[in-house]
Amino acid sequence: MKMVEAYLSADGEIHTTEEAARARDNDLIGEELDGLLRHILALDVTHIQIYRGVVRALQNPQRKALREAAAKIVQVLDHGEDE
């Protein structure tokens, strides 16, 4: 039996390289941000504007700021869930 090294993306997909797993995670974030901007917030933005914003958001230190903002939003939304 041979041991193999694999990387797991956030959606449970298995990848042979860390880069591929990170790329998949970035795609997942991009899809969610796209849905947030277009459908939930009903903003009229182009695909290229969303793409540029997502690329910027996934770079350090913006990635940390994105995580912190998302966590705060979830915390506030969860606080009102019992209503």
C-alpha positions in Angstrom: 0.0 0.0 0.0 1.2 3.5 -0.8 0.6 6.6 1.2 -0.6 9.6 -0.8 -0.8 13.2 0.2 -4.1 15.0 -0.6 -5.6 18.3 0.2 -9.3 18.9 1.1 -11.1 22.0 0.1 -13.9 23.5 2.2 -16.6 21.7 0.2 -15.0 18.3 0.8 -13.4 17.9 -2.6 -10.0 16.2 -2.6 -7.1 17.7 -4.5 -3.7 16.5 -5.3 -2.0 19.9 -4.7 -2.4 22.5 -2.0 -2.7 25.1 -4.8 -5.7 23.3 -6.3 -7.5 23.1 -2.9 -6.8 26.8 -2.2 -8.1 27.7 -5.7 -11.3 25.8 -5.1 -11.8 27.5 -1.7 -11.3 30.9 -3.5 -13.8 29.9 -6.1 -16.3 29.0 -3.3 -15.8 32.4 -1.7 -16.2 34.1 -5.0 -19.4 32.3 -5.8 -20.9 33.3 -2.4 -19.8 36.9 -2.8 -21.3 37.0 -6.3 -24.6 35.7 -4.9 -24.5 38.2 -2.0 -23.8 41.2 -4.3 -26.2 40.3 -7.1 -29.1 38.5 -5.5 -29.2 39.3 -1.8 -28.1 42.9 -2.0 -29.6 43.3 -5.5 -26.7 45.4 -6.7 -26.3 46.1 -10.4 -22.7 45.1 -10.8 -20.8 43.6 -13.7 -19.1 40.2 -13.6 -15.7 41.9 -14.0 -16.4 44.3 -11.1 -17.3 41.3 -8.9 -14.2 39.4 -10.1 -11.9 42.3 -9.3 -13.4 42.8 -5.9 -13.2 39.2 -5.0 -9.5 39.0 -6.1 -8.8 42.0 -4.0 -10.7 40.6 -1.0 -8.8 37.3 -1.1 -5.4 39.0 -0.9 -3.7 39.7 2.5 -4.5 41.7 4.5 -8.0 42.1 2.9 -8.6 38.4 3.4 -8.4 38.8 7.2 -10.7 41.8 7.0 -13.2 39.8 4.9 -13.1 37.0 7.5 -13.7 39.4 10.4 -16.5 41.2 8.6 -18.2 37.9 7.7 -17.9 36.6 11.2 -19.5 39.8 12.6 -22.3 39.6 10.1 -23.0 36.0 11.0 -22.9 36.8 14.8 -25.4 39.6 14.4 -27.7 37.4 12.1 -27.5 34.5 14.5 -28.4 36.8 17.5 -31.7 37.6 15.9 -32.5 34.1 14.7 -34.9 33.4 17.7 -37.3 36.2 16.5 
